[in-house]
Amino acid sequence: MDFTQQELINMVYCIGEADRNVLLAKNRQKYLDVRTPQVLSFQKLKDRFENSGSTKYETKEILGGRIDQDTELNVLLMLEENPNFSTREISRQTDISQSSINRIILKHKFHPYHLELQLHEEDFRKRINFSEIMLNLIGENRNFINKILFTDEATFKSNGSVNRHNMHYYSVENPH
């Protein structure tokens, strides 16, 4: 957990009084009433203060400057044209790492919304028909069920909800 601004200032006082010796500063914690920082915390603060003149934590750029605007725009256009693209597919087509694709998506506040299907009145009859057909096929051949490949592409629950694990929709706003 990051230290508060006041705790960081008090740590700077300790470092100053210890003549910039962070090990000695850790032992001179007269300003530190609540938390006891480790020597490494003092060292990082000293380095940060000497480099930037500030006790504030550095904020990192989301894209780190490695991706140009044209590439970023290309990724956003791909999502605009087909919001169902996976980050893996975009990565493959653009030759950009998946983590960079995720950073672009995060920077522009896109979220992967998972669509949920609602069952309608006619769906219940279809489910009963399917169950009856399956029971007949299993009655004719007890090994029939072993010839079916079941995947976890979707989970069907007894209350009628369907969870499609791999179905998503990238958008800034929820499409529901």
C-alpha positions as CSV (number, residue, x, y, z in Angstrom):
1,M,0.0,0.0,0.0
2,D,1.3,3.4,-0.9
3,F,2.3,5.9,1.8
4,T,0.3,9.1,2.2
5,Q,1.8,12.4,1.2
6,Q,2.4,13.3,4.9
7,E,4.1,10.0,5.6
8,L,6.4,10.5,2.6
9,I,7.3,14.0,3.8
10,N,8.1,12.6,7.3
11,M,10.2,10.0,5.7
12,V,12.1,12.7,3.8
13,Y,12.8,14.5,7.2
14,C,14.2,11.2,8.6
15,I,16.4,10.8,5.5
16,G,17.6,14.4,5.8
17,E,18.4,14.1,9.5
18,A,20.3,10.8,8.9
19,D,22.5,12.6,6.3
20,R,20.8,10.7,3.4
21,N,21.6,7.3,5.0
22,V,18.5,5.3,4.5
23,L,19.4,2.5,7.0
24,L,19.9,5.1,9.7
25,A,16.8,6.9,8.6
26,K,14.7,3.8,9.2
27,N,15.9,3.7,12.8
28,R,15.1,7.4,13.3
29,Q,11.4,7.2,12.9
30,K,10.4,9.9,15.3
31,Y,8.0,11.5,12.7
32,L,6.4,8.2,11.9
33,D,3.6,7.4,14.3
34,V,1.6,4.8,12.5
35,R,3.4,2.6,9.9
36,T,7.0,1.5,10.0
37,P,8.5,1.7,6.5
38,Q,11.1,-0.8,5.4
39,V,14.6,0.3,4.4
40,L,13.7,-0.3,0.7
41,S,10.8,2.2,1.1
42,F,13.3,4.8,2.3
43,Q,15.7,4.0,-0.5
44,K,13.0,4.2,-3.2
45,L,11.7,7.5,-1.8
46,K,15.3,8.9,-1.6
47,D,15.9,8.0,-5.2
48,R,12.6,9.4,-6.4
49,F,13.1,12.6,-4.5
50,E,16.6,13.1,-5.8
51,N,15.6,12.3,-9.4
52,S,12.3,14.3,-9.5
53,G,12.4,16.7,-6.6
54,S,9.1,15.3,-5.5
55,T,7.8,12.7,-3.1
56,K,4.9,11.8,-5.3
57,Y,4.7,8.4,-6.9
58,E,5.3,8.3,-10.6
59,T,2.4,7.6,-12.9
60,K,3.0,5.3,-15.8
61,E,1.8,6.0,-19.3
62,I,-0.7,3.3,-20.4
63,L,0.9,2.8,-23.8
64,G,4.5,3.4,-22.8
65,G,5.1,5.3,-26.1
66,R,5.7,2.1,-28.0
67,I,2.5,2.2,-30.1
68,D,1.9,5.0,-32.6
69,Q,-1.4,6.7,-33.1
70,D,-2.0,5.1,-36.5
71,T,-1.6,1.6,-35.0
72,E,-3.9,2.5,-32.1
73,L,-6.5,3.9,-34.5
74,N,-6.3,0.8,-36.6
75,V,-7.1,-1.4,-33.5
76,L,-10.0,0.9,-32.6
77,L,-11.4,0.7,-36.1
78,M,-11.2,-3.1,-36.1
79,L,-13.3,-3.1,-32.9
80,E,-15.7,-0.6,-34.3
81,E,-16.2,-2.7,-37.4
82,N,-16.5,-6.0,-35.5
83,P,-17.0,-5.6,-31.7
84,N,-16.9,-9.4,-31.4
85,F,-13.2,-9.6,-32.3
86,S,-11.1,-11.2,-29.6
87,T,-7.8,-9.6,-28.5
88,R,-6.1,-12.7,-29.8
89,E,-7.6,-12.2,-33.3
90,I,-6.7,-8.5,-33.4
91,S,-3.2,-9.3,-32.2
92,R,-2.8,-11.9,-35.0
93,Q,-4.1,-9.6,-37.7
94,T,-2.1,-6.5,-36.6
95,D,1.1,-8.2,-35.4
96,I,0.8,-6.4,-32.1
97,S,1.1,-8.2,-28.8
98,Q,-2.1,-9.1,-26.9
99,S,-1.0,-7.0,-23.9
100,S,-0.6,-4.0,-26.1
101,I,-4.1,-4.5,-27.6
102,N,-5.4,-4.8,-24.0
103,R,-3.7,-1.5,-23.1
104,I,-5.2,0.3,-26.1
105,I,-8.7,-1.1,-25.2
106,L,-8.2,0.0,-21.6
107,K,-7.0,3.5,-22.5
108,H,-10.1,4.1,-24.6
109,K,-12.4,2.7,-21.9
110,F,-13.7,-0.2,-24.0
111,H,-15.0,-3.2,-22.0
112,P,-15.8,-6.7,-23.0
113,Y,-19.5,-7.1,-22.4
114,H,-20.8,-10.6,-22.4
115,L,-24.1,-11.0,-24.1
116,E,-26.8,-13.1,-22.4
117,L,-29.6,-14.7,-24.3
118,Q,-33.1,-14.8,-22.9
119,L,-35.3,-17.8,-23.5
120,H,-38.6,-17.2,-25.1
121,E,-41.9,-19.2,-24.8
122,E,-41.2,-21.3,-28.0
123,D,-37.7,-22.3,-26.7
124,F,-39.2,-24.5,-23.9
125,R,-41.0,-26.7,-26.5
126,K,-37.7,-27.0,-28.5
127,R,-35.9,-28.1,-25.4
128,I,-38.4,-30.7,-24.6
129,N,-38.3,-32.0,-28.2
130,F,-34.5,-32.1,-28.1
131,S,-34.6,-34.1,-24.8
132,E,-37.1,-36.6,-26.2
133,I,-34.9,-37.1,-29.3
134,M,-31.9,-37.6,-27.2
135,L,-33.7,-40.1,-24.9
136,N,-34.8,-42.1,-28.0
137,L,-31.3,-42.2,-29.5
138,I,-29.8,-43.3,-26.1
139,G,-32.5,-45.9,-25.9
140,E,-31.5,-47.3,-29.3
141,N,-27.7,-47.1,-28.5
142,R,-26.5,-46.8,-24.9
143,N,-23.1,-45.6,-26.2
144,F,-24.6,-42.8,-28.2
145,I,-23.9,-40.1,-25.6
146,N,-20.2,-41.1,-25.6
147,K,-20.0,-40.1,-29.3
148,I,-20.9,-36.5,-28.5
149,L,-18.1,-34.0,-27.9
150,F,-19.3,-31.6,-25.2
151,T,-17.4,-28.3,-24.8
152,D,-17.7,-25.4,-22.4
153,E,-18.7,-22.9,-25.0
154,A,-21.9,-22.2,-23.1
155,T,-23.4,-23.2,-19.8
156,F,-27.1,-23.8,-19.7
157,K,-28.7,-23.5,-16.3
158,S,-32.0,-25.0,-15.2
159,N,-33.5,-21.5,-14.6
160,G,-33.2,-20.9,-18.4
161,S,-30.1,-18.6,-18.4
162,V,-27.3,-19.2,-20.8
163,N,-23.7,-18.2,-20.1
164,R,-21.6,-18.0,-23.3
165,H,-18.1,-17.9,-22.0
166,N,-16.5,-17.0,-25.3
167,M,-19.1,-14.5,-26.6
168,H,-18.2,-10.9,-25.9
169,Y,-18.8,-7.5,-27.4
170,Y,-16.3,-4.7,-27.0
171,S,-17.8,-1.3,-26.5
172,V,-17.5,1.9,-24.5
173,E,-21.1,1.5,-23.4
174,N,-23.1,-1.6,-22.4
175,P,-25.1,-2.8,-25.4
176,H,-27.9,-4.1,-23.2
